[in-house]
């Protein structure tokens, strides 16, 4: 665990929460002025928030019930969700604003949303996962990177869904509720939990790179970059804009046929590895050799994933 990174994580989460909340209020105020006060009602906003809570709770319940779940405490969950929900949008927006027109300058208008979405969002979310992996002592296994990516992606997914739902409510000519529900339905049915998949895959690569023993630095760097690139490519391809609706549907369908089975395979692979894991024991000092271990005299500070032991007792 790196105390500096952990402190930085909480500081950034706090700033993201405060600044993000303040910006949301300012945007709501100016949006109200621009639309003569015709913002979605509190009931519509409340229903959208309820849907967000349901989505958040279902994913957390599924992951929490799996053997992949690290026993890192509630602070770990909060920190990861806040990075996705507060810090990532705050950092990704200026990156997106400054780079969105780059494809257009190159004559690649179809890729504006691809570059403007995948480049800033995956960069910031991946950075958060990497910081989180070094901020909590009980994150020690490759699949903990997968879970951390899922949590960060989930936070981002929920906030993005709520934001688009508000826009849908404002612009629907018939009903705020209809517009809000339509956006939620499209995002949940047509592309469910995309950010969970993207950041989960990147997190898997980071977890494997950081927590696999007896590997070179070059191997770790290559493994991490490989899976981060997979996440970027998946996001990039999903966001490609087409003039023809059928072409867009075929493209998204093809991407879905790759990313969803790939994510499920990673989840199952991590599940099986976690089931085989015997855990580890925390000692009062590092073990430098087998001979030193055989001599004994160590004090057990705790265990993770193993049976209970008496803390503080010297062990053979």
Secondary structure, DSSP 8 states (H G I E B T S, - for coil): --HHHHHHHHHHHHHHHHHHHHHHHHHHHHHHHHTTT----HHHHHHHHHHHHHHHHHHHHHHHTSTT-----HHHHHHHHHIIIIIHHHHHHHHHHHHTTHHHHTT-GGGHHHHHHHHHHHHHHHHHHHHHHTT-TT--SHHHHHHHHHHHHHHHHHHHHHHHHHHHHHH-SS-HHHHHHHHHHHHHHTSTTHHHHHHHHHHHHHHHHHH-SS--HHHHHHHHHHHHHHHHHHHHHHT---SSHHHHHHHHHHHHHHHHHHHHHHHHHHHHHHHH---EEEESS----HHHHHH--EEEEEEESS----TT-EE-
